[in-house]
């Protein structure tokens, strides 16, 4: 599953979509409703990319070279939505789906059948968190692209009911079986899209239908030429509402309180050893 992720970049950087120079996205609807965070949890507002509909006029980035294989459609917009799609008759925080299993989407099971044909989006992040279970302990890990580009996760989104005074858009992240390289961490992972072809196919909702071609996009990340980077991060990430850029840094590399604590413990141990040796010398 995917229950937490990071997007702490400034909004101007997010607009630029690092690593995807030819992915032309127009306006950002609800840009001011998003606050960059390193600890994005369910019920949080976050940006997604979707195909433009009747939400308003589109202002696109400069057109990418038309003959480029990586050129993307400029009929795309970014929009801030809330993470978690409500289900059931009574909407509540407990009745919401933050993930959509690819198996259920492909088979058209449950509520996903009405979203999969016409409400597909991409969730933008720097990487996602997952917890490894070791006995009674749960160790958080952060998974990302190693080259600094943002990660684009397949998603599904809702559209508001016509006539709503305050229309609300929500989204869920599509998950699949974990790749062989990450199966030690968890049995699920987000569906990660990378190439311009994959991105365009997923976001092209012009037919308003589902197809076997789309189903083939819902696979684990198995690119051995560009493996994902995964490492342990601090347990503080587990508390909703906490924020720090340190959350996406490897625990082993941190220079803040955790490393200082270990250094202090080593210093105390060294002092005790020296004191013990000094007493031995006096006794002799």
N, C-alpha and C positions, 0 to 999 in steps of 0.2 A: 504494500500500500504506500501511499504518500500522504503523510499527515502534517508535514511542515516543510517549508522551503524558504529560500533567501532571495531577496532582490533589493540590495542596499545601494545600488547605483543611483546617482542623481538622475532626475527625470530627463535631462538633456541627453545623458548617456544612454538611457533606456530607449529613447526615441531613435538613436543611432543604431540600435541593435548590433552591438559589437560582434564581429565575425560573419555578418550577413550584409555586406555592402550593396548587394543588388536586390535586397528585399525592400521594396518601396512601400511604405505605409503612410497613409495620409494623416488626417487629424487624430488627436487623442481626445476622445470624448470622456469627460469627467476627469481630466488630468489632475485637477486640484483636489480630487477626492482620494488621491493616492499619496501616502507617505512612505518613502523608501524604508524598508525594514530588512533586518537580517533574521527575523523570526516571524515569518508570515504563518499564521494559524488559521484554521477554519473560522468563518464569519468575518474575516478581514477583507477589506477592499484591495484589489490587486489588478494590474493591467492584463488584458488578453488581446490577441489579434483576431479579427474576424473579417469576413467579407462584408463590404459595404452594402447596406440596404437602404431603407428610407429614413435613416436616423438623422440625416442632414447632409449638407454639402461636404465634399471631400477636398482637402488641400494636400496634394501629394508632394513627396520629395522630388528632386530633379529626376527626370526619366533616365533609367539605366540604359546602357547601350542595347539597342533592339536586337543585335545579333549575338548577344551574350547568352550562353547556355544557362547562366544563373539568373537571368533577368526574371523579375517577378511581376505579377499584376499590380497595378496601382489602384485597384478597386478595393484595397484593404484599409481598414481603420484600426486604431488601437482604442480600447475602451476599458474603463475601470469598472469591474464587476465585483460582487461579493462571492467569496468562496463557500460553496455549499448549496446544493439544490434541494429544496424542501420536497417531501413526498407525503402522501397520506392526506386525510381530510383536514387535519388540524396542523397548521404550520407551527413548528417549534424547533428550538435548537437541537433537540434530540432526534427529530424526524428530518434529517437532512443527509444527503449523500455527498461526500467530499471526493470520492473516487467512483469511477465507473469501470467495472471489469470488462475487458475486451471481449471475453467469451459471451457475456450477456448482451453486449452491443451487437456482436456479429449474429447472434441468434435472434435478435429482436425481442429480447425478454423484458418484461416489465415496462417501466416508464421510459427506458432508453430508446424504445422503438419510435417514439414521437420526436425525439431529438436528433437521432443519428443521420437523418436525411437532410435536414435543413438548418441545424443549429450546431455546427462544428466550429471550434475555435482553437487557438494555440495559446498556452499559458507561458508567459515569459519569466525566466528566473535565472539566477546565477548558479543554482544547484539545489539539490533537495537533501533533507535529513532522513535518516533511517536508523532505527535502534537495533543493535545486535544483542540477542539474549545470551548471556553467559551465566548459567546457573540461576541465581536469584538477582543477578545484576543485569541492567540494561545499559549498553554503551552506545551513545549517539555517534553516528558517522555522517560525514558530508560527502556527497558525490557530485562531481562537476566535470565539465570539459577542461582538460589541462592547459589549453591554449588561451584562456581568458575570454572566449566567446560565450555569449549567453546560451542558456539551454532552452530549447523550445519543446514544450510538452503538449501532446495532443489533449484536447479538452472538448467538452460539450457544454452548451450554455442554454439558458432559458431566455425567452423574450417576454416582456410584460403584456398583460392583458389589455387590449385597447380600452381607453377610457380611464385608466388608473391615474389618480391625481399625482402620485409619486411613483412612477414606473421603476421597478427594480429588476436588474439583470443579475443573474447568478451563474456560477459555473462549477463543473466538476472535472477532475483530472483523470484521464483514461490510464488504466494500469494493465500490465500483462505479466506473464511469468518472468521471473528474474533471469538474467543472462547467466551463462555458465561462470563467467568471471565474478559475478556478484551474488551467486546463490548462497554463499557462506553468510551473507549479511541478512538476507530476507528472501522469502519465496516470491515476492512481487516487486515490480519497479514501474515507474511511469513509462508510457510510450514516448520515446524521444524522436523527434523529427529533425533531420539535418539538411538534406539536399533541397535545392529549390524545387525539384520535381515533387518530392514528398510533401513539402509545404503547400505547394499550389494545389495538388490533388486533394489534400485534406481540407483546405479552405474553400475549394470550389463547390459551392452549394447551389449552383445554378439549376441543376436538374431536380433538386429537392428530393432526391431519392438516395437510397443506400445501394452499394454494389460490392461484388466480390473483389474488385480492384481496391476499394477502400479498406476492406477487411485485411488485405495483404500488407497494409501499412502497420498493422497492430502487432508488432513483433518486438522482442527484447533487443537491446542495443548489443550487437555482436561484432561491431567493426573493430577488428584486431589491428588495423592500421591507425586507428585513433581511439584507443581504449579510454574509458572514463577513469578519472582519478577519484579514489575513495580513501578517506582517512578518519581517524577518531577525532572528535571535537568535544569541548567541555559540556558537562552535564547541565550547566545553567540553561542551555537551550530548551530544556524540557519544560521550563516554566513559562506559560503564556504571558506575554506582556513585557518580558525582559528583552533588552535590546543591547547589542554590542557588535562592532565589526569583528571582534575577536572570535565570535561564534563560528566563523567559517575558516578559522586558522587551525592547523593541526595542533593538538594538545602538546605534542613533542616539541613544537617550535615556539610556543607562546613564551613571551618575556614578561608577562604581567604577574598577577597574584599567585597563580598556580606554580610557576617556575620559582617565584620568590619563596613560596612556602617550602618547596623541596630544598632550595638552597639553605633556608633557615634551619630545616631539620638536619641537613648535612653539617651545618656549622655547629649546631648543638652537639651532634654526635662526635665531631672532631674535638670540641672543647672538653667533653667528658673523657675521651681517650687520652688527651694531653694531661688532664688532671690526674687520671689514674697512673700514667707513666711517671708523673712528677712525684706522687706519693711513694711509688715503688723505689725511686732513686733515693728518697729520704730515708726509707726503711733500711735500705742496703748500706 
